[in-house]
Amino acid sequence: MNKLIFLLAFILVGCNAQEQTTMSKAPSIDVSQPKLASSVIPFTGKVIYVELEGGFWAVVTEQGKKLNGGLPNELQLHNQGVSGYYQLNTGMMSFQQWGELVIFSELKAVGKPGIKPNSM
């Protein structure tokens, strides 16, 4: 009987040790930096408010491309003309599922001002 208990304890300890070594071999993923496409793309377009998933601000370019990225508060005006650069953000996902996820840079307002959010 003692041998059976010893054998069962030995098997359980062995299985647990194997499980721990398997878990420690999992690949590490670096989430500290977004994965960006290498090219920086210039654009001109309009800021729009999209009423999906609670609402968010985005850009539609003159070519009709939908760009979903963080816009500064001063540009969050519906139909505000905007120009700048973007890079595709291939290392992230969004629950909004609208347009391409991008990182904007050097954004500036162009043309006449858009509509303030509280007056829409």
C-alpha positions as CSV (number, residue, x, y, z in Angstrom):
1,M,0.0,0.0,0.0
2,N,2.8,2.4,0.9
3,K,4.5,1.7,-2.5
4,L,1.2,2.5,-4.3
5,I,0.9,5.9,-2.5
6,F,4.5,6.6,-3.2
7,L,4.1,5.8,-6.9
8,L,1.0,8.0,-7.2
9,A,2.7,10.9,-5.5
10,F,5.8,10.5,-7.8
11,I,3.5,10.5,-10.9
12,L,1.7,13.7,-9.7
13,V,4.9,15.5,-9.0
14,G,6.4,14.5,-12.3
15,C,3.3,15.7,-14.2
16,N,3.3,19.0,-12.4
17,A,7.0,19.6,-13.1
18,Q,6.5,18.8,-16.8
19,E,3.6,21.3,-17.0
20,Q,5.6,24.0,-15.4
21,T,8.5,23.6,-17.8
22,T,6.1,23.6,-20.8
23,M,4.6,26.9,-19.6
24,S,8.0,28.5,-19.1
25,K,8.9,27.8,-22.8
26,A,6.0,30.0,-24.1
27,P,7.2,32.7,-26.5
28,S,7.4,36.2,-25.1
29,I,5.5,39.0,-26.9
30,D,6.7,42.6,-26.7
31,V,3.6,44.8,-26.5
32,S,5.5,47.9,-25.4
33,Q,5.8,49.4,-28.9
34,P,3.3,49.4,-31.8
35,K,4.3,47.5,-34.9
36,L,4.3,50.1,-37.7
37,A,4.6,49.6,-41.4
38,S,7.8,51.1,-42.7
39,S,6.4,53.7,-45.0
40,V,5.1,57.1,-43.9
41,I,2.2,58.1,-46.1
42,P,1.1,61.7,-46.6
43,F,-2.6,62.4,-46.8
44,T,-5.3,65.1,-46.9
45,G,-8.8,64.4,-45.8
46,K,-11.7,65.3,-43.6
47,V,-12.3,64.4,-39.9
48,I,-15.6,62.6,-39.3
49,Y,-17.4,61.4,-36.2
50,V,-18.4,57.7,-36.7
51,E,-21.4,56.6,-34.6
52,L,-20.3,53.0,-34.1
53,E,-19.3,51.2,-30.9
54,G,-20.0,54.3,-28.7
55,G,-18.6,56.8,-31.3
56,F,-15.1,57.8,-32.3
57,W,-13.2,60.3,-34.4
58,A,-11.6,59.2,-37.7
59,V,-10.4,60.5,-41.0
60,V,-11.6,59.8,-44.6
61,T,-8.9,60.8,-47.1
62,E,-9.5,62.5,-50.4
63,Q,-9.0,59.1,-52.0
64,G,-11.7,57.6,-49.8
65,K,-9.4,55.7,-47.5
66,K,-10.7,55.3,-43.9
67,L,-8.1,56.0,-41.2
68,N,-8.7,55.1,-37.6
69,G,-6.2,56.6,-35.1
70,G,-6.1,59.0,-32.2
71,L,-6.9,62.5,-33.2
72,P,-6.0,65.5,-30.9
73,N,-8.9,67.3,-29.3
74,E,-8.5,70.5,-31.3
75,L,-9.1,68.5,-34.6
76,Q,-12.2,66.7,-33.3
77,L,-14.5,68.8,-35.5
78,H,-16.9,67.1,-37.9
79,N,-15.9,67.8,-41.6
80,Q,-12.7,69.6,-40.5
81,G,-10.1,69.5,-43.3
82,V,-6.9,67.9,-42.1
83,S,-3.5,67.0,-43.6
84,G,-0.5,65.2,-42.3
85,Y,1.2,61.7,-42.3
86,Y,0.3,58.3,-41.1
87,Q,1.8,54.9,-40.7
88,L,-0.2,51.7,-40.7
89,N,-0.3,50.2,-37.2
90,T,-0.1,46.5,-38.0
91,G,0.6,45.4,-34.4
92,M,-2.8,46.3,-32.8
93,M,-6.5,45.4,-33.0
94,S,-9.5,47.6,-32.4
95,F,-13.0,46.7,-31.3
96,Q,-14.3,49.4,-33.6
97,Q,-13.6,47.4,-36.8
98,W,-13.7,50.5,-39.0
99,G,-11.0,51.6,-41.4
100,E,-7.3,51.0,-41.1
101,L,-5.6,51.4,-37.7
102,V,-2.9,54.1,-38.1
103,I,-0.5,56.3,-36.1
104,F,-0.9,60.0,-37.2
105,S,1.9,62.5,-37.2
106,E,2.3,66.2,-38.1
107,L,-1.5,66.7,-38.3
108,K,-2.8,70.2,-39.1
109,A,-6.1,71.7,-39.9
110,V,-6.7,72.9,-43.4
111,G,-9.6,74.8,-45.0
112,K,-12.6,76.1,-43.1
113,P,-13.3,74.9,-39.5
114,G,-15.6,71.9,-38.9
115,I,-18.6,71.6,-36.7
116,K,-18.1,71.4,-32.9
117,P,-19.3,68.0,-31.4
118,N,-22.0,69.5,-29.2
119,S,-23.7,71.4,-32.1
120,M,-24.1,68.2,-34.2
